[in-house]
Amino acid sequence: MKAQHKKRYLPLILLFVFVNANSVVFKAFMQRHQIDYAVVMLANSLLFFISVLSLNMQLKSVNNTNPHAMVRGVMGSVVLKLFVLGTAAFVYLYAAGESKSVNALFISMALYLFYTWLEVKLSLQLNPPKNGSN
């Protein structure tokens, strides 16, 4: 992998480390507010893994000469996220039963928004605007 592409993953890695470190440091605080820190850490790990795969798909498609390749890369990543994250949420809700942590799910949804925003920001930087031409 090229060195410039390795730098693209750095914001995702930093967000992943930040969230997991905060989950460990504020474990007692989260337990007092009925937030299962293990669910937050697992959701963060899953979101990180999917975001890296999605960004990798988009990095591969940006170098393709076919103009539809980027659209397929973005749509493929959206479908991947939909199925994986939807399945994970249903499995958790079914497996946890009465002991589910709704607050942890809300935090996981907020993390999804952060990862999606970061991924869009990184994707937009793949094709910088050209000066003087349309």
C-alpha positions as CSV (number, residue, x, y, z in Angstrom):
1,M,0.0,0.0,0.0
2,K,1.3,3.5,-0.8
3,A,2.4,5.7,2.0
4,Q,-0.1,8.4,1.1
5,H,-2.9,5.8,1.4
6,K,-1.7,4.7,4.8
7,K,-2.1,8.3,6.1
8,R,-5.8,8.2,5.1
9,Y,-6.5,5.6,7.8
10,L,-4.9,7.6,10.6
11,P,-8.1,9.6,11.6
12,L,-10.0,6.3,11.8
13,I,-7.4,4.8,14.0
14,L,-7.3,7.8,16.2
15,L,-11.1,7.8,16.7
16,F,-11.0,4.1,17.4
17,V,-8.3,4.4,20.1
18,F,-10.0,7.5,21.6
19,V,-13.3,5.8,22.0
20,N,-11.9,2.6,23.4
21,A,-9.6,4.4,25.8
22,N,-12.5,6.5,27.0
23,S,-14.6,3.4,27.4
24,V,-12.0,1.8,29.7
25,V,-11.3,5.0,31.7
26,F,-15.0,5.9,32.2
27,K,-16.1,2.3,32.8
28,A,-17.5,3.0,36.3
29,F,-19.3,6.1,35.1
30,M,-20.8,4.2,32.2
31,Q,-22.0,1.4,34.6
32,R,-23.6,4.0,36.9
33,H,-25.7,5.3,33.9
34,Q,-26.7,1.8,32.7
35,I,-24.3,1.8,29.7
36,D,-22.7,-1.5,28.9
37,Y,-19.1,-0.5,28.1
38,A,-18.4,-3.9,26.4
39,V,-21.2,-3.2,23.9
40,V,-19.8,0.3,23.2
41,M,-16.3,-1.2,22.7
42,L,-17.6,-4.0,20.4
43,A,-19.7,-1.6,18.4
44,N,-16.7,0.7,18.1
45,S,-14.5,-2.2,16.9
46,L,-17.2,-3.3,14.4
47,L,-17.6,0.3,13.1
48,F,-13.8,0.7,12.8
49,F,-13.5,-2.6,10.8
50,I,-16.3,-1.7,8.4
51,S,-15.0,1.9,7.9
52,V,-11.5,0.6,7.0
53,L,-13.1,-1.9,4.6
54,S,-15.3,0.8,3.1
55,L,-12.4,3.3,2.7
56,N,-10.3,0.6,1.2
57,M,-13.0,-0.1,-1.4
58,Q,-13.2,3.6,-2.2
59,L,-9.4,3.9,-2.5
60,K,-9.4,1.0,-5.0
61,S,-12.2,2.5,-7.0
62,V,-10.8,6.0,-7.3
63,N,-7.9,4.8,-9.5
64,N,-10.3,2.9,-11.9
65,T,-10.8,4.6,-15.3
66,N,-14.5,3.6,-15.2
67,P,-16.5,6.6,-13.9
68,H,-19.1,4.3,-12.3
69,A,-16.5,2.4,-10.2
70,M,-16.5,5.1,-7.5
71,V,-20.3,5.0,-7.3
72,R,-20.2,1.2,-7.0
73,G,-17.6,1.5,-4.3
74,V,-19.7,3.9,-2.2
75,M,-22.9,1.9,-2.8
76,G,-21.2,-1.3,-1.9
77,S,-19.9,0.2,1.4
78,V,-23.4,1.5,2.2
79,V,-24.9,-2.0,1.6
80,L,-22.1,-3.6,3.6
81,K,-22.8,-1.3,6.6
82,L,-26.5,-1.8,6.4
83,F,-26.4,-5.5,6.5
84,V,-23.5,-6.0,9.0
85,L,-24.6,-3.3,11.5
86,G,-28.3,-4.2,11.2
87,T,-27.6,-7.8,11.8
88,A,-25.3,-7.0,14.7
89,A,-28.0,-4.8,16.4
90,F,-30.7,-7.5,15.9
91,V,-28.4,-10.3,17.3
92,Y,-27.5,-8.1,20.3
93,L,-31.1,-7.3,21.0
94,Y,-32.2,-10.9,20.7
95,A,-29.2,-12.3,22.7
96,A,-29.3,-9.7,25.5
97,G,-33.0,-10.1,26.2
98,E,-34.1,-8.1,29.2
99,S,-30.6,-7.1,30.1
100,K,-30.0,-5.1,27.0
101,S,-28.4,-1.7,27.3
102,V,-30.4,0.8,25.3
103,N,-28.1,3.6,26.2
104,A,-25.1,1.7,24.7
105,L,-27.1,1.3,21.5
106,F,-27.7,5.1,21.4
107,I,-24.0,5.7,21.9
108,S,-23.2,3.1,19.1
109,M,-25.6,5.0,16.8
110,A,-23.7,8.3,17.6
111,L,-20.4,6.5,16.9
112,Y,-21.9,5.4,13.5
113,L,-22.5,9.0,12.7
114,F,-18.9,10.0,13.7
115,Y,-17.4,7.2,11.6
116,T,-19.7,8.0,8.6
117,W,-18.8,11.7,8.8
118,L,-15.1,10.9,9.0
119,E,-15.3,8.4,6.1
120,V,-17.1,10.9,3.9
121,K,-14.6,13.6,4.8
122,L,-11.7,11.2,3.8
123,S,-13.5,10.1,0.6
124,L,-13.9,13.7,-0.5
125,Q,-10.2,14.2,-0.1
126,L,-9.5,11.4,-2.6
127,N,-10.3,13.6,-5.6
128,P,-9.3,17.2,-4.9
129,P,-10.9,19.9,-7.0
130,K,-8.9,20.9,-10.1
131,N,-8.0,24.5,-10.5
132,G,-9.2,26.3,-13.7
133,S,-11.1,23.5,-15.3
134,N,-14.6,22.0,-15.0
